[in-house]
Amino acid sequence: MLLSLALATPTQQYGSVYELYFGMGEGPAAVKPNQATASSSLSESNLTHGPSRVSDGNKSTVWCEGQEGTGVGASLTLQWEQPINVYAIEIWGGYFLDERRLFSNERLQTYRILFNGTKHLEVTTADVVKGTLEQSLEYGNMLNFDPALDGATPPPPVTSMTIEVVSVYPGEKYTDLCISEIIVYQPPS
Ligand SMILES: [Ca+2]
């Protein structure tokens, strides 16, 4: 199968990839979390943008933090009942339903990744360029933890992963940070 991975450079970009071929075997498999929790969630009318919306396979649905002010300091944690080996993480750090929502709300700039409660990595993401949503939607930000591909140091088997927001790109209308999807991949078998 073809899988697209960006190398773990300090700045990740949407729609910018390396394509890697894993041959005849199984490729990396996405592994859904059993639980998602967040420091806060935004509710509007009868809808809550809760944390499970980052792992529903739909870029149109989001988790948005509901704290006062900007999303800096907000966090989201995914948990697995069985420990998993993390091979790559794909992050969609904005409200990718459409450009209006994407730029009205805050987008992830710099964030920490904690595995099993311990800080592992800090990542900075390039902002989406206006007018390029269609191309940007081709690929999320891929963090690769494969040493053979110049990836980040792989974590030990994990049962939890936390994203802590360090900085955001400001929204034009709102001070709410939203994340569309977080997809965690296990190594190819
Ligand atoms: Ca979603």
Residues whose N, C-alpha, C, O or C-beta is under 5 A from the ligand:
A	BS01	CA	R53 V54 S55 D56 N58 K59 T61 V62 S180 E181
